[in-house]
């Protein structure tokens, strides 16, 4: 993946986290369906890694750490069935 493509994917993920994630987390809490991500989870992880590496090379540690923090949130995104079962059980069970 090129740096340009990684940057595009990372920026869309950052925007998603700013706009959509807070409301989705309110509903799903700690386990969210990965199909709602703007790109496949693995592709976002790869893009974030490329951007983090680039930022570290530029000595922009603050931005690199921010991207690392956002990348950690990807752990909350899992298989849709798992996330939907957990929210269903919490809401009706």
Contact map, one row per residue, 1 for C-alpha under 8 A:
111011000000000000000000000000000000000000000010000000000000000000000000000000000000000000000
111111000000000000000000000000000000000000000000000000000000000000000000000000000000000000000
111111100000000000000000000000000000000000000010011000000000000000000000000000000000000000000
011111110000000000000000000000000000000000000000000000000000000000000000000000000000000000000
111111111000000000000000000000000000000000000010000000000000000000000000000000000000000000000
111111111100000000000000000000000000000000010111011000000000000000000000000000000000000000000
001111111110000000000000000000000000000000000011001000000000000000000000000000000000000000000
000111111111000000000000000000000000000000000000000000000000000000000000000000000000000000000
000011111111100000000000000000000000001000010010000000000000000000000000000000000000000000000
000001111111110000000000000000000000000000010011001000000000000000000000000000000000000000000
000000111111111000000000000000000000000000000000000000000000000000000000000000000000000000000
000000011111111100000000000000000000010000000000000000000000000000000000000000000000000000000
000000001111111110000000000000000000111000010000000000000000000000000000000000000000000000000
000000000111111111000000000000000000000000000000000000000000000000000100000000000000000000000
000000000011111111100000000000000000000000000000000000000000000000000000000000000000000000000
000000000001111111111000000000000000110000000000000000000000000000000000000000000000000000000
000000000000111111111100000000000000000000000000000000000000000000000100000000000000000000000
000000000000011111111100000000000000000000000000000000000000000000000000000000000000000000000
000000000000001111111110000000000000000000000000000000000000000000000000000000000000000000000
000000000000000111111111000000000000000000000000000000000000000000000000000000000000000000000
000000000000000111111111100000000000000000000000000000000000000000000000000000000000000000000
000000000000000011111111110000000000000000000000000000000000000000000000000000000000000000000
000000000000000000111111111000000000000000000000000000000000000000000000000000000000000000000
000000000000000000011111111110010000000000000000000000000000000000000000000000000000000000000
000000000000000000001111111111110000000000000000000000000000000000000000000000000000000000000
000000000000000000000111111110000000000000000000000000000000000000000000000000000000000000000
000000000000000000000011111110000000000000000000000000000000000000000000000000000000001000000
000000000000000000000001111111110000000000000000000000000000000000000000000000000011011000000
000000000000000000000001111111110000000000000000000000000000000000000000000000000000000000000
000000000000000000000000100111110000000000000000000000000000000000000000000100000000000000000
000000000000000000000000100111111000000000000000000000000000000000000000000111000110010000000
000000000000000000000001100111111100000000000000000000000000000000000000000111010011000000000
000000000000000000000000000000111111000000000000000000000000000000000000000011111111000000000
000000000000000000000000000000011111100110000000000000000000000000000000000011110000000000000
000000000000000000000000000000001111100100000000000000000000000000000000000000110000000000000
000000000000000000000000000000001111110000000000000000000000000000000000000000000000000000000
000000000000100100000000000000000111111110000000000000000000000000000000000000000000000000000
000000000001100100000000000000000001111100000000000000000000000000000000000000000000000000000
000000001000100000000000000000000000111110110000000000000000000000000000000000000000000000000
000000000000000000000000000000000110111111110000000000000000000000000000000000000000000000000
000000000000000000000000000000000100101111111000000000000000000000000000010010000000000000000
000000000000000000000000000000000000000111111100000000000000000000000000000000000000000000000
000000000000000000000000000000000000001111111110000000000000000000000000000000000000000000000
000001001100100000000000000000000000001111111111000000000000000000000000000000000000000000000
000000000000000000000000000000000000000011111111100000000000000000000010010000000000000000000
000001000000000000000000000000000000000001111111110000000000000000000000000000000000000000000
101011101100000000000000000000000000000000111111111000000000000000000000000000000000000000000
000001100100000000000000000000000000000000011111111100000000000000110010000000000000000000000
000000000000000000000000000000000000000000001111111110000000000000000000000000000000000000000
001001000000000000000000000000000000000000000111111111000000000000000000000000000000000000000
001001100100000000000000000000000000000000000011111111100000000100100000000000000000000000000
000000000000000000000000000000000000000000000001111111110000001110110000000000000000000000000
000000000000000000000000000000000000000000000000111111111000000100000000000000000000000000000
000000000000000000000000000000000000000000000000011111111100000000000000000000000000000000000
000000000000000000000000000000000000000000000000001111111111101100000000000000000000000000000
000000000000000000000000000000000000000000000000000111111111100100000000000000000000000000000
000000000000000000000000000000000000000000000000000011111111000000000000000000000000000000000
000000000000000000000000000000000000000000000000000001111111000000000000000000000000000000000
000000000000000000000000000000000000000000000000000000111111100000000000000000000000000000000
000000000000000000000000000000000000000000000000000000111111111100000000000000000000000000000
000000000000000000000000000000000000000000000000000000110011111110000000000000000000000000000
000000000000000000000000000000000000000000000000000000000001111111000000000000000000000000000
000000000000000000000000000000000000000000000000000100100001111111100000000000000000000000000
000000000000000000000000000000000000000000000000001110110001111111110000000000000000000000000
000000000000000000000000000000000000000000000000000100000000111111111000000000000000000000000
000000000000000000000000000000000000000000000000000000000000011111111100000000000000000000000
000000000000000000000000000000000000000000000001001100000000001111111110000000000000000000000
000000000000000000000000000000000000000000000001000100000000000111111111000000000000000000000
000000000000000000000000000000000000000000000000000000000000000011111111100000000000000000000
000000000000010010000000000000000000000000000000000000000000000001111111110000000000000000000
000000000000000000000000000000000000000000001001000000000000000000111111111000000000000000000
000000000000000000000000000000000000000000000000000000000000000000011111111000000000000000000
000000000000000000000000000000000000000000000000000000000000000000001111111110000000000000000
000000000000000000000000000000000000000010001000000000000000000000000111111110000000000000000
000000000000000000000000000000000000000000000000000000000000000000000011111111000000000000000
000000000000000000000000000001110000000000000000000000000000000000000000111111000000000000000
000000000000000000000000000000111100000010000000000000000000000000000000111111100000000000000
000000000000000000000000000000111100000000000000000000000000000000000000001111110110000000000
000000000000000000000000000000001110000000000000000000000000000000000000000011111110000000000
000000000000000000000000000000011110000000000000000000000000000000000000000001111111000000000
000000000000000000000000000000001000000000000000000000000000000000000000000000111111100000000
000000000000000000000000000000101000000000000000000000000000000000000000000001111111110000000
000000000000000000000000000100111000000000000000000000000000000000000000000001111111111000000
000000000000000000000000000100011000000000000000000000000000000000000000000000011111111100000
000000000000000000000000000000000000000000000000000000000000000000000000000000001111111110000
000000000000000000000000000100100000000000000000000000000000000000000000000000000111111111000
000000000000000000000000001100000000000000000000000000000000000000000000000000000011111111100
000000000000000000000000000000000000000000000000000000000000000000000000000000000001111111111
000000000000000000000000000000000000000000000000000000000000000000000000000000000000111111111
000000000000000000000000000000000000000000000000000000000000000000000000000000000000011111111
000000000000000000000000000000000000000000000000000000000000000000000000000000000000001111111
000000000000000000000000000000000000000000000000000000000000000000000000000000000000000111111
000000000000000000000000000000000000000000000000000000000000000000000000000000000000000111111
